[in-house]
Amino acid sequence: MLANVSNAHWFEILAPAAWTAPVVFNSPHSGHTYPQQLLAQTRLSPQALRKSEDCYIDELFESCVD
């Protein structure tokens, strides 16, 4: 049992003093459009495929495109 988790620091953001290279964002499991060819080749139902998605990741990274 965790005690006093409200004061815990779950992650830390470390940023460089200056950006010297581009950043690549990749999220291969966040899609929700399945081409017919993929659906024909898989044994999974569309519902099972949806369960493997990382939902809403595309919305989380949407502002990175700007």
Gaussian input, Z-matrix of N, CA and C with variables (Angstrom, degrees):
# hf/3-21g

backbone

0 1
 N
 C     1     B1
 C     2     B2     1     A1
 N     3     B3     2     A2     1     D1
 C     4     B4     3     A3     2     D2
 C     5     B5     4     A4     3     D3
 N     6     B6     5     A5     4     D4
 C     7     B7     6     A6     5     D5
 C     8     B8     7     A7     6     D6
 N     9     B9     8     A8     7     D7
 C    10    B10     9     A9     8     D8
 C    11    B11    10    A10     9     D9
 N    12    B12    11    A11    10    D10
 C    13    B13    12    A12    11    D11
 C    14    B14    13    A13    12    D12
 N    15    B15    14    A14    13    D13
 C    16    B16    15    A15    14    D14
 C    17    B17    16    A16    15    D15
 N    18    B18    17    A17    16    D16
 C    19    B19    18    A18    17    D17
 C    20    B20    19    A19    18    D18
 N    21    B21    20    A20    19    D19
 C    22    B22    21    A21    20    D20
 C    23    B23    22    A22    21    D21
 N    24    B24    23    A23    22    D22
 C    25    B25    24    A24    23    D23
 C    26    B26    25    A25    24    D24
 N    27    B27    26    A26    25    D25
 C    28    B28    27    A27    26    D26
 C    29    B29    28    A28    27    D27
 N    30    B30    29    A29    28    D28
 C    31    B31    30    A30    29    D29
 C    32    B32    31    A31    30    D30
 N    33    B33    32    A32    31    D31
 C    34    B34    33    A33    32    D32
 C    35    B35    34    A34    33    D33
 N    36    B36    35    A35    34    D34
 C    37    B37    36    A36    35    D35
 C    38    B38    37    A37    36    D36
 N    39    B39    38    A38    37    D37
 C    40    B40    39    A39    38    D38
 C    41    B41    40    A40    39    D39
 N    42    B42    41    A41    40    D40
 C    43    B43    42    A42    41    D41
 C    44    B44    43    A43    42    D42
 N    45    B45    44    A44    43    D43
 C    46    B46    45    A45    44    D44
 C    47    B47    46    A46    45    D45
 N    48    B48    47    A47    46    D46
 C    49    B49    48    A48    47    D47
 C    50    B50    49    A49    48    D48
 N    51    B51    50    A50    49    D49
 C    52    B52    51    A51    50    D50
 C    53    B53    52    A52    51    D51
 N    54    B54    53    A53    52    D52
 C    55    B55    54    A54    53    D53
 C    56    B56    55    A55    54    D54
 N    57    B57    56    A56    55    D55
 C    58    B58    57    A57    56    D56
 C    59    B59    58    A58    57    D57
 N    60    B60    59    A59    58    D58
 C    61    B61    60    A60    59    D59
 C    62    B62    61    A61    60    D60
 N    63    B63    62    A62    61    D61
 C    64    B64    63    A63    62    D62
 C    65    B65    64    A64    63    D63
 N    66    B66    65    A65    64    D64
 C    67    B67    66    A66    65    D65
 C    68    B68    67    A67    66    D66
 N    69    B69    68    A68    67    D67
 C    70    B70    69    A69    68    D68
 C    71    B71    70    A70    69    D69
 N    72    B72    71    A71    70    D70
 C    73    B73    72    A72    71    D71
 C    74    B74    73    A73    72    D72
 N    75    B75    74    A74    73    D73
 C    76    B76    75    A75    74    D74
 C    77    B77    76    A76    75    D75
 N    78    B78    77    A77    76    D76
 C    79    B79    78    A78    77    D77
 C    80    B80    79    A79    78    D78
 N    81    B81    80    A80    79    D79
 C    82    B82    81    A81    80    D80
 C    83    B83    82    A82    81    D81
 N    84    B84    83    A83    82    D82
 C    85    B85    84    A84    83    D83
 C    86    B86    85    A85    84    D84
 N    87    B87    86    A86    85    D85
 C    88    B88    87    A87    86    D86
 C    89    B89    88    A88    87    D87
 N    90    B90    89    A89    88    D88
 C    91    B91    90    A90    89    D89
 C    92    B92    91    A91    90    D90
 N    93    B93    92    A92    91    D91
 C    94    B94    93    A93    92    D92
 C    95    B95    94    A94    93    D93
 N    96    B96    95    A95    94    D94
 C    97    B97    96    A96    95    D95
 C    98    B98    97    A97    96    D96
 N    99    B99    98    A98    97    D97
 C   100   B100    99    A99    98    D98
 C   101   B101   100   A100    99    D99
 N   102   B102   101   A101   100   D100
 C   103   B103   102   A102   101   D101
 C   104   B104   103   A103   102   D102
 N   105   B105   104   A104   103   D103
 C   106   B106   105   A105   104   D104
 C   107   B107   106   A106   105   D105
 N   108   B108   107   A107   106   D106
 C   109   B109   108   A108   107   D107
 C   110   B110   109   A109   108   D108
 N   111   B111   110   A110   109   D109
 C   112   B112   111   A111   110   D110
 C   113   B113   112   A112   111   D111
 N   114   B114   113   A113   112   D112
 C   115   B115   114   A114   113   D113
 C   116   B116   115   A115   114   D114
 N   117   B117   116   A116   115   D115
 C   118   B118   117   A117   116   D116
 C   119   B119   118   A118   117   D117
 N   120   B120   119   A119   118   D118
 C   121   B121   120   A120   119   D119
 C   122   B122   121   A121   120   D120
 N   123   B123   122   A122   121   D121
 C   124   B124   123   A123   122   D122
 C   125   B125   124   A124   123   D123
 N   126   B126   125   A125   124   D124
 C   127   B127   126   A126   125   D125
 C   128   B128   127   A127   126   D126
 N   129   B129   128   A128   127   D127
 C   130   B130   129   A129   128   D128
 C   131   B131   130   A130   129   D129
 N   132   B132   131   A131   130   D130
 C   133   B133   132   A132   131   D131
 C   134   B134   133   A133   132   D132
 N   135   B135   134   A134   133   D133
 C   136   B136   135   A135   134   D134
 C   137   B137   136   A136   135   D135
 N   138   B138   137   A137   136   D136
 C   139   B139   138   A138   137   D137
 C   140   B140   139   A139   138   D138
 N   141   B141   140   A140   139   D139
 C   142   B142   141   A141   140   D140
 C   143   B143   142   A142   141   D141
 N   144   B144   143   A143   142   D142
 C   145   B145   144   A144   143   D143
 C   146   B146   145   A145   144   D144
 N   147   B147   146   A146   145   D145
 C   148   B148   147   A147   146   D146
 C   149   B149   148   A148   147   D147
 N   150   B150   149   A149   148   D148
 C   151   B151   150   A150   149   D149
 C   152   B152   151   A151   150   D150
 N   153   B153   152   A152   151   D151
 C   154   B154   153   A153   152   D152
 C   155   B155   154   A154   153   D153
 N   156   B156   155   A155   154   D154
 C   157   B157   156   A156   155   D155
 C   158   B158   157   A157   156   D156
 N   159   B159   158   A158   157   D157
 C   160   B160   159   A159   158   D158
 C   161   B161   160   A160   159   D159
 N   162   B162   161   A161   160   D160
 C   163   B163   162   A162   161   D161
 C   164   B164   163   A163   162   D162
 N   165   B165   164   A164   163   D163
 C   166   B166   165   A165   164   D164
 C   167   B167   166   A166   165   D165
 N   168   B168   167   A167   166   D166
 C   169   B169   168   A168   167   D167
 C   170   B170   169   A169   168   D168
 N   171   B171   170   A170   169   D169
 C   172   B172   171   A171   170   D170
 C   173   B173   172   A172   171   D171
 N   174   B174   173   A173   172   D172
 C   175   B175   174   A174   173   D173
 C   176   B176   175   A175   174   D174
 N   177   B177   176   A176   175   D175
 C   178   B178   177   A177   176   D176
 C   179   B179   178   A178   177   D177
 N   180   B180   179   A179   178   D178
 C   181   B181   180   A180   179   D179
 C   182   B182   181   A181   180   D180
 N   183   B183   182   A182   181   D181
 C   184   B184   183   A183   182   D182
 C   185   B185   184   A184   183   D183
 N   186   B186   185   A185   184   D184
 C   187   B187   186   A186   185   D185
 C   188   B188   187   A187   186   D186
 N   189   B189   188   A188   187   D187
 C   190   B190   189   A189   188   D188
 C   191   B191   190   A190   189   D189
 N   192   B192   191   A191   190   D190
 C   193   B193   192   A192   191   D191
 C   194   B194   193   A193   192   D192
 N   195   B195   194   A194   193   D193
 C   196   B196   195   A195   194   D194
 C   197   B197   196   A196   195   D195

   B1=1.4491
   B2=1.5321
   B3=1.3151
   B4=1.4601
   B5=1.5187
   B6=1.2863
   B7=1.4635
   B8=1.5203
   B9=1.2927
   B10=1.4595
   B11=1.5363
   B12=1.3227
   B13=1.4645
   B14=1.5159
   B15=1.3173
   B16=1.4605
   B17=1.5253
   B18=1.3195
   B19=1.4610
   B20=1.5226
   B21=1.3381
   B22=1.4668
   B23=1.5178
   B24=1.3178
   B25=1.4592
   B26=1.5165
   B27=1.3172
   B28=1.4577
   B29=1.5182
   B30=1.3017
   B31=1.4552
   B32=1.5100
   B33=1.3082
   B34=1.4581
   B35=1.5236
   B36=1.3042
   B37=1.4599
   B38=1.5177
   B39=1.3262
   B40=1.4593
   B41=1.5238
   B42=1.2971
   B43=1.4658
   B44=1.5275
   B45=1.3149
   B46=1.4673
   B47=1.5203
   B48=1.3009
   B49=1.4701
   B50=1.5229
   B51=1.3341
   B52=1.4712
   B53=1.5183
   B54=1.3333
   B55=1.4582
   B56=1.5211
   B57=1.3281
   B58=1.4649
   B59=1.5277
   B60=1.3175
   B61=1.4637
   B62=1.5285
   B63=1.3234
   B64=1.4657
   B65=1.5330
   B66=1.2891
   B67=1.4572
   B68=1.5246
   B69=1.3135
   B70=1.4559
   B71=1.5199
   B72=1.3225
   B73=1.4587
   B74=1.5196
   B75=1.3180
   B76=1.4557
   B77=1.5186
   B78=1.2832
   B79=1.4573
   B80=1.5215
   B81=1.3294
   B82=1.4595
   B83=1.5243
   B84=1.3040
   B85=1.4633
   B86=1.5211
   B87=1.3123
   B88=1.4605
   B89=1.5188
   B90=1.3143
   B91=1.4605
   B92=1.5165
   B93=1.3077
   B94=1.4610
   B95=1.5337
   B96=1.3242
   B97=1.4551
   B98=1.5203
   B99=1.3220
   B100=1.4530
   B101=1.5195
   B102=1.3446
   B103=1.4606
   B104=1.5338
   B105=1.3002
   B106=1.4668
   B107=1.5224
   B108=1.3282
   B109=1.4669
   B110=1.5304
   B111=1.3231
   B112=1.4654
   B113=1.5184
   B114=1.3199
   B115=1.4637
   B116=1.5286
   B117=1.3326
   B118=1.4612
   B119=1.5231
   B120=1.3172
   B121=1.4631
   B122=1.5245
   B123=1.3137
   B124=1.4628
   B125=1.5184
   B126=1.3109
   B127=1.4650
   B128=1.5255
   B129=1.3181
   B130=1.4660
   B131=1.5214
   B132=1.2984
   B133=1.4578
   B134=1.5244
   B135=1.3280
   B136=1.4672
   B137=1.5342
   B138=1.3275
   B139=1.4676
   B140=1.5308
   B141=1.3357
   B142=1.4638
   B143=1.5269
   B144=1.3344
   B145=1.4600
   B146=1.5227
   B147=1.3106
   B148=1.4693
   B149=1.5219
   B150=1.3202
   B151=1.4677
   B152=1.5232
   B153=1.3453
   B154=1.4619
   B155=1.5238
   B156=1.3152
   B157=1.4662
   B158=1.5244
   B159=1.3150
   B160=1.4595
   B161=1.5246
   B162=1.3090
   B163=1.4690
   B164=1.5250
   B165=1.2933
   B166=1.4710
   B167=1.5255
   B168=1.3370
   B169=1.4570
   B170=1.5260
   B171=1.3322
   B172=1.4648
   B173=1.5236
   B174=1.3076
   B175=1.4667
   B176=1.5297
   B177=1.3094
   B178=1.4665
   B179=1.5154
   B180=1.3465
   B181=1.4542
   B182=1.5257
   B183=1.3156
   B184=1.4712
   B185=1.5345
   B186=1.3002
   B187=1.4602
   B188=1.5278
   B189=1.3290
   B190=1.4682
   B191=1.5346
   B192=1.3101
   B193=1.4580
   B194=1.5227
   B195=1.3061
   B196=1.4533
   B197=1.5132
   A1=109.38
   A2=115.79
   A3=120.08
   A4=110.19
   A5=115.69
   A6=120.49
   A7=109.34
   A8=116.72
   A9=123.57
   A10=112.11
   A11=116.76
   A12=120.54
   A13=112.80
   A14=118.65
   A15=120.02
   A16=112.25
   A17=118.74
   A18=122.02
   A19=112.64
   A20=117.49
   A21=120.88
   A22=110.36
   A23=116.50
   A24=123.12
   A25=107.14
   A26=116.63
   A27=120.93
   A28=112.29
   A29=118.48
   A30=120.80
   A31=108.80
   A32=115.26
   A33=121.86
   A34=107.74
   A35=117.78
   A36=122.46
   A37=107.87
   A38=115.15
   A39=120.93
   A40=107.25
   A41=117.50
   A42=122.15
   A43=109.40
   A44=116.68
   A45=119.15
   A46=110.84
   A47=116.34
   A48=120.43
   A49=110.45
   A50=116.39
   A51=121.38
   A52=108.33
   A53=116.66
   A54=120.73
   A55=109.01
   A56=116.70
   A57=120.71
   A58=112.35
   A59=117.43
   A60=121.02
   A61=108.95
   A62=116.32
   A63=118.63
   A64=111.05
   A65=116.21
   A66=122.51
   A67=107.95
   A68=116.65
   A69=121.73
   A70=108.28
   A71=116.27
   A72=121.96
   A73=107.35
   A74=116.84
   A75=121.33
   A76=108.70
   A77=116.36
   A78=121.07
   A79=108.87
   A80=117.63
   A81=120.57
   A82=115.30
   A83=119.43
   A84=120.54
   A85=112.90
   A86=118.21
   A87=118.92
   A88=114.21
   A89=117.94
   A90=119.60
   A91=112.24
   A92=116.11
   A93=120.13
   A94=111.59
   A95=116.13
   A96=121.94
   A97=107.52
   A98=116.37
   A99=121.18
   A100=109.82
   A101=117.24
   A102=119.99
   A103=110.91
   A104=116.00
   A105=121.19
   A106=111.54
   A107=117.53
   A108=121.54
   A109=110.69
   A110=117.58
   A111=121.06
   A112=110.46
   A113=117.22
   A114=120.84
   A115=110.76
   A116=117.37
   A117=121.12
   A118=112.05
   A119=117.66
   A120=121.61
   A121=113.73
   A122=118.34
   A123=120.29
   A124=111.39
   A125=115.06
   A126=121.00
   A127=110.78
   A128=116.05
   A129=120.70
   A130=111.11
   A131=115.56
   A132=120.77
   A133=108.56
   A134=118.14
   A135=119.46
   A136=112.71
   A137=117.44
   A138=120.78
   A139=111.01
   A140=117.05
   A141=120.22
   A142=110.58
   A143=117.13
   A144=120.24
   A145=110.49
   A146=117.39
   A147=121.05
   A148=111.41
   A149=117.18
   A150=120.61
   A151=112.12
   A152=117.74
   A153=120.64
   A154=112.45
   A155=117.32
   A156=120.99
   A157=111.29
   A158=115.20
   A159=121.33
   A160=104.99
   A161=115.78
   A162=121.67
   A163=112.39
   A164=114.51
   A165=125.01
   A166=114.90
   A167=118.10
   A168=120.04
   A169=109.91
   A170=116.18
   A171=119.75
   A172=110.53
   A173=117.87
   A174=120.77
   A175=111.20
   A176=117.21
   A177=121.19
   A178=111.14
   A179=117.62
   A180=122.51
   A181=112.95
   A182=118.18
   A183=121.46
   A184=112.88
   A185=118.23
   A186=120.87
   A187=112.26
   A188=118.08
   A189=121.26
   A190=111.46
   A191=116.90
   A192=120.64
   A193=110.38
   A194=116.99
   A195=121.32
   A196=110.98
   D1=131.31
   D2=179.21
   D3=-85.49
   D4=135.01
   D5=178.68
   D6=-106.92
   D7=138.68
   D8=174.57
   D9=53.20
   D10=52.52
   D11=-179.24
   D12=-75.54
   D13=-11.70
   D14=-179.17
   D15=-66.04
   D16=-23.65
   D17=178.67
   D18=-97.44
   D19=3.67
   D20=-177.84
   D21=-73.83
   D22=147.57
   D23=174.93
   D24=-104.98
   D25=109.35
   D26=-174.09
   D27=-81.33
   D28=-27.16
   D29=178.12
   D30=-154.97
   D31=163.78
   D32=179.89
   D33=-130.71
   D34=135.30
   D35=177.82
   D36=-99.15
   D37=120.14
   D38=178.26
   D39=-113.14
   D40=116.92
   D41=-179.09
   D42=-111.98
   D43=144.39
   D44=177.17
   D45=-72.25
   D46=160.62
   D47=178.15
   D48=-63.84
   D49=-34.58
   D50=178.02
   D51=-147.05
   D52=139.63
   D53=176.94
   D54=-75.84
   D55=128.60
   D56=-179.45
   D57=-119.27
   D58=-2.30
   D59=-179.26
   D60=-149.17
   D61=155.69
   D62=177.52
   D63=-69.91
   D64=163.99
   D65=178.36
   D66=-112.74
   D67=136.04
   D68=177.95
   D69=-110.05
   D70=125.87
   D71=176.40
   D72=-106.80
   D73=129.58
   D74=-178.56
   D75=-138.07
   D76=132.87
   D77=178.53
   D78=-142.86
   D79=83.75
   D80=-172.60
   D81=-68.03
   D82=-17.16
   D83=-177.59
   D84=-103.23
   D85=12.18
   D86=-174.14
   D87=-96.74
   D88=-0.92
   D89=179.91
   D90=-73.10
   D91=156.91
   D92=176.22
   D93=-137.45
   D94=15.43
   D95=174.46
   D96=-113.05
   D97=120.46
   D98=-176.56
   D99=-112.11
   D100=116.15
   D101=177.79
   D102=-61.14
   D103=148.34
   D104=-179.29
   D105=-56.35
   D106=-36.41
   D107=179.50
   D108=-61.93
   D109=-41.66
   D110=177.86
   D111=-65.31
   D112=-44.79
   D113=-179.40
   D114=-61.79
   D115=-35.30
   D116=179.67
   D117=-70.43
   D118=-25.92
   D119=-175.82
   D120=-94.28
   D121=-13.64
   D122=-176.38
   D123=-96.14
   D124=153.77
   D125=175.13
   D126=-91.10
   D127=-9.48
   D128=-177.09
   D129=-82.21
   D130=146.77
   D131=174.54
   D132=-76.29
   D133=160.07
   D134=175.50
   D135=-55.20
   D136=-35.33
   D137=178.36
   D138=-66.37
   D139=-39.91
   D140=178.47
   D141=-67.08
   D142=-38.51
   D143=176.46
   D144=-61.48
   D145=-42.20
   D146=-179.82
   D147=-61.65
   D148=-33.04
   D149=179.35
   D150=-68.18
   D151=-20.62
   D152=-179.57
   D153=-89.59
   D154=-3.77
   D155=-179.30
   D156=-74.39
   D157=150.85
   D158=167.83
   D159=-94.30
   D160=89.33
   D161=-172.83
   D162=-60.97
   D163=140.61
   D164=173.08
   D165=68.49
   D166=6.16
   D167=177.14
   D168=-63.93
   D169=-36.88
   D170=178.62
   D171=-60.91
   D172=-37.19
   D173=177.33
   D174=-71.51
   D175=-34.82
   D176=178.69
   D177=-63.42
   D178=-41.40
   D179=-177.59
   D180=-91.71
   D181=-0.88
   D182=-176.08
   D183=-55.01
   D184=-39.43
   D185=-178.30
   D186=-71.23
   D187=-16.75
   D188=179.05
   D189=-69.14
   D190=-23.71
   D191=-178.65
   D192=-67.08
   D193=-33.91
   D194=179.30
   D195=-65.48

